[in-house]
Amino acid sequence: MSDERPSSYQRPAGGSGQRPAGGPGGPGGPGGPRKRRPFQRRKVCRFCAEKNLAIDYKEPRTLRFFITERGKIVPRRISGNCAAHQREITEAIKRARNIALLPIAANHAVS
């Protein structure tokens, strides 16, 4: 019996039981080569770089850069802040929320 299929044949949606190459360790298997990310520039804490910038809970314009549109505080790995300044920013955001200078959530937006 030949294993030829007509040209209009399509694979069944459920799959044929074969897994793609790679596995749990990523492309190439557990010991295979890994994909390299293109070089990204290291993020620098803007408060360490510019000494005249101050973190103040009374300045919501400065704090807006560190809040998502949903009202969450942006994590340090994304904002690029150092640990000390991230703690100060978090404290300032919480204080500004407490006196209603910043929204607590997205639907509490203050114009």
C-alpha angles and dihedrals in degrees: 000000000000123000095220118132128198115262092248093060117126128192117255115261094240094064130242098264094261119122124216118256114273116052133196094327094061129250111001096015131272095318099028129110118289128224112257119224117224112258112275123199114249113254114241126211105250092209092055091045095049109041093188093063111098130197107230128165089215092065106073092172091067092045094049090077089064098050126077122228087259091058099254123137111252111242122245096247090059101038094044095226123148117247095256094051092043089058090050092048092049091051092047092049091051092049092048090051090050092059093038099251090123130035119255093210139004096267091050093065114153116207 
